[in-house]
Amino acid sequence: MPVTDEAIEKIKAMIVSGELRPGSKLPKEVDLAERLGLSRNSLREAVKALSLIRVLDVRQGDGTYVTSLEPHLLLDALGFVVDFHQDDTVLEFLEVRRILEPAAAALAARMMSDEDIAALDELLSRLTGDVSLEELIDNDLEFHRRLAAGSGNKVLGSLIDGLSGPTARARIWRGLTEEGAVEHTRQQHRAILDAVAARRPDAAQAWMTIHIGGVEQWLRGTVGEAGSVLG
């Protein structure tokens, strides 16, 4: 089990057991890391992940709190990680994206207007070095939406837009747990856009295949690891 997942499971156990209650404050990072037998870095990543799905509330200058949810809602939120690892339906969505999005990228290289390409370039330029994961995911979703729309095929664009939501969870989890995932996303988006701007459909299609295939490959490994642990 990846160290971030292990850290999340240990925090989850504290909440489920009632040791940490809704609204309660987590112990200091150094104390909690020592108590749970974790590195401070893995604990920090776990807190980041749980705050992203609204289980924990990080208050700058104050500390980290369990969100004040009703118990059943809190447990539903905590099921996020387990559901994600056990349910491989998202793989089927990614398989469909891997078929459709390269075709859309190729069409965009032929059909997308210069103005829309310039706007897409401006979108990517917003990803500065200190961009947050939330900003990256928003930027990622918007990039794929605009590129699909740039294909000129409204049906294809609508299909791809509908597939983005169910796979957003995988993107978030990859960004949190895989080292270098954020930079890989930046580089691949740039390569896709450069191919579109150069009016090179084959290159745009190839880069999009690599991009979607990378997420799919990572997720297959993650689901497989979780299955071996849970099984």
N, C-alpha and C positions, 0 to 999 in steps of 0.2 A: 504494500500500500504506500503511495507517495506520502512524503512527510507532511505536506499540507493537509491531505485528507486525514492523516492520523491525528493531527492537531485539531482539526474540526470535530472529529469523532470524540475526542476527549472533552472538548468544550461542550459538545452536545450532551454527553453523558452527565456532566455537571448540572446542566439545565433540566434534563429529563428526570434526574434523581431528586430535584428540588433544592440542590445545594446552591444553585444560582436561580433566583426567581425573577419573573418579569419585573423590570424596573430596578433590579439590584445592580450594583457596580462591581465590575471585575476587579480582582486583586491587581496590584501593580505588575507590570509586564515581567520584570525580573523575578518576582516572587512566583507568579503563575507559571512561568516557563520552567523554573526549578522544580516546582511542585508536580508538574505534569511530565517532567523528564523530556522537555522539548528545547530546541534551540530558540533563542529569542526571534530569529529570523522566520522560522517556520510558524511560530506563534503569531507573529505580526501578519504573515500572509493569511493565516486562518481567520484572524480578526477582520482583515480586509475583505475576505470572501463573505463572511457572515454579515458584515455591515452592508455589503452590496445587495444581499437578499433580505435586508431589513430585520435580521435576527438580532444584530448588535447595533448600537448607536454610539459612534465615536464622537465625543464632544471635546473639541480642542481646548486644552488648558484645564479640563475637568476630569476626563477619564472615559472609560468605555462601559456602557450599560447594556443590559439585556433590555430589549424593547418591551414596552408595556403593552403586550398583546394578551388577549384572552388565552388561557392555556391551550385550547384545542387549535387555535390559529397559530400559536407559537410552534406547536409540534408539527403542524402542516408545513410551516416554513422550514423547519429543521429537516423535514423529509426531502427537501430539495436535492441534497447531495446523493442520498440513497436512490431516489427516483431516477436521477440523472444517470447514475451508473448502472442501474438494473434495467432501465428501459432503453432498448436499442432502436426504438422507432425513429429516433432522430437520424440514425444512419441511413434509413430509407429516404428521408427528406434530403440528406446530403448527396445520396446517389442521384436523385432526380436533379438537384442543383448542378451536379457535375456533368450531367447530360445537357441541360438547358443553358446554363450561363456561358460556357465557352461559345456556343452558337450565337448568343446575344452579343458577346464581345466582338465576334467576327463581324456581325451585322453593324454594330456601332462603328467599327473602323471604316465601314463603307458609307453609313447613313448619318452619323452624328454631325451636327453642325459645328462649325469652328467656334461659335459663341458658346455652345454647350460644353465643348471640350475645354475651353478657357475657364469656364465656371467650375468644371470638375478639377482642373489644375489648382484653382484657388481653394477648393475644398480640401485637397490634400495638403496644401501649404499651411493649413491651420494646425496640422499635427506637429507641434513644436516638441522639443526634447523633454519637457516636463508635463506632457499631456497625461491626463488621468485615464484610467481604464474605461470609465464611463464615457468620457469624451471620445476615446478611440472607438468604442462599440457604436456610438451614435454616428461617428464619421464613417465607419465601415458600412453600416446599414444604408446610409445616404449614398455612399459611393456606388454600391451595388444597385440601388434603386435607380439612380440617374443613368448609370451605364445601360441597364435593361431598357429604360425608357428611350435611350439613344439608339436602340436597335431599330426604332421606327415601327415595330410590331407591337401593337397595344395588347394583344392577347398574351404574347410572350412576356411582355413587361409586367402584366398583371399576375401571371403565374409565378414569376420569380419573386415579385414583391410578397406574394402570399406564402412563399417558402422561406422567406428570411426570418420571420418571427419564430417558428418552431426550432430553428437552428441557432438562434441568438444565445441560448443558454450554453451551447457548446463553445461558442466564441468567447463568452465571458469566462468560462471555466478554463479554457486553454490559455487565455491571457493571464489568468491568475496563477496557474500551476506550471506552465511550460516556460522554461528560461528562453528568452530571445523571441518569444512569439509576437510580441508587439512590434519589434523591429522587422521581423520577417513579413508581417502584414503590411507595414509601410513600404518596404522594398518591392513587394509583389504588386501592390496597388500601383506604385509608380511605374513598374515595368508594363503593366496592362495598359495604363493610360498613355505611356510613351508609344506603345504599339498602335493604339487607336489614333493618336495624333499623327503618327507617321503613315496612316492609312495602310496598315499591314494586317489584314484580317487573320492570316495564318498565325502570326506571332501573338496577336491579341487572344486568339483561341487557345494557343498553347500555354500562355502565361496564366490564363484563367483556369485551365485544367489543372495546372500545377498548384495554383492557389487553393481551389476547392478540394483537390485531392489531398493536400497537406493536412487540412482540418479533418477530413474523413479518415486518413491514415492514423492521425493522432487519436481520434475518438475510438477507433476500432481497438487500438492498444489499451486505451483507458478502460473501455467496457470489458475487455478480456481480462485485465488485471483485477478489476472489481469482481468479475464472475468467479475467478479462481479463489479470491479471498472469501467471498460470500457463499460459494458453493462448498 
